[in-house]
Amino acid sequence: MAVSVTSQTNPYVDKLIVDTQANSTVEAAVFSGSGGTTYIIDIDNSNNSAACALRLYNNGNPTLDGSGSSTEPDILIPCPKQTRQSVTITGFSNNGATADGVAFGGDYSFACTTSGATATNTSPQNNVTVRIMAE
Amino acid sequence: MALTSTNLVNPVKTVLVNQTASTSASGVGDNNLAGGATYLVSISVNNAAFGTGVYTKLFNLSSATAGTDTATAVLFVPANGIKTYTFHPPLHFDVGLSMVTTTTAGQAGTTAPGTPPKVTLLLSSTAS
């Protein structure tokens, strides 16, 4: 069968966020003050011999200072050591309509640490690449 | 090459866990869902009946208490929403898988949903 590739005028998602060095420095307000909807998350932790945790915030200015009062992430996705972990988010609204992804209405920030504990702000030892398909 | 198809007598173990009201009453939800180590293939949280967003927290522990233990994964589901998180590859919980659902994020969040969501998990005994 012939293969065809066409550009979509109304794509499923229109933003690909890529951070080739995701760490405990918060990537804040990546949509510049607008909210966003996350559909697919891909965490490449293959360079590390320890697990990591991706923190997604519905917040344009979260704190991640290693204290117990750091901003809690709305979504926390772990990634085992030497692994590439992907997560897809699909869904519906309560009227049965398709509603894929999870929307953050405020703003959109993320960071990556060695664990998901509130008081942890240790960066992975080696580079972690995070890709997020969103709109 | 010849093709063969064989029915397995003892297929890879797959467990479907259905909790009709996932909550965190007194900080405790559901402990050790698979009776030991397991792989999480997907989790669906049906929060359609509740007008507030919820956070389903998964712990790599055989017993977990909201407000005390650190969650391995936190999955947000909006008000009146139904979301399925699918993991590729399946996520390994090498100790056990315990779960609570709260209306507040993070380690400190313990407030139970007014209307607890239905949660369905697909678990496997292997990574593939």
Boltz contact constraints between the chains, C-beta under 6 A:
constraints:
  - contact:
      token1: [A, 72]
      token2: [B, 105]
      max_distance: 6.0
  - contact:
      token1: [A, 72]
      token2: [B, 106]
      max_distance: 6.0
  - contact:
      token1: [A, 74]
      token2: [B, 76]
      max_distance: 6.0
  - contact:
      token1: [A, 74]
      token2: [B, 105]
      max_distance: 6.0
  - contact:
      token1: [A, 75]
      token2: [B, 76]
      max_distance: 6.0
  - contact:
      token1: [A, 76]
      token2: [B, 73]
      max_distance: 6.0
  - contact:
      token1: [A, 76]
      token2: [B, 74]
      max_distance: 6.0
  - contact:
      token1: [A, 78]
      token2: [B, 72]
      max_distance: 6.0
  - contact:
      token1: [A, 78]
      token2: [B, 73]
      max_distance: 6.0
  - contact:
      token1: [A, 86]
      token2: [B, 88]
      max_distance: 6.0
  - contact:
      token1: [A, 87]
      token2: [B, 85]
      max_distance: 6.0
  - contact:
      token1: [A, 87]
      token2: [B, 87]
      max_distance: 6.0
  - contact:
      token1: [A, 88]
      token2: [B, 86]
      max_distance: 6.0
  - contact:
      token1: [A, 89]
      token2: [B, 83]
      max_distance: 6.0
  - contact:
      token1: [A, 89]
      token2: [B, 85]
      max_distance: 6.0
  - contact:
      token1: [A, 90]
      token2: [B, 84]
      max_distance: 6.0
  - contact:
      token1: [A, 91]
      token2: [B, 82]
      max_distance: 6.0
  - contact:
      token1: [A, 91]
      token2: [B, 83]
      max_distance: 6.0
  - contact:
      token1: [A, 92]
      token2: [B, 82]
      max_distance: 6.0
  - contact:
      token1: [A, 94]
      token2: [B, 48]
      max_distance: 6.0
  - contact:
      token1: [A, 94]
      token2: [B, 80]
      max_distance: 6.0
  - contact:
      token1: [A, 102]
      token2: [B, 76]
      max_distance: 6.0
  - contact:
      token1: [A, 117]
      token2: [B, 70]
      max_distance: 6.0
  - contact:
      token1: [A, 118]
      token2: [B, 106]
      max_distance: 6.0
  - contact:
      token1: [A, 118]
      token2: [B, 107]
      max_distance: 6.0
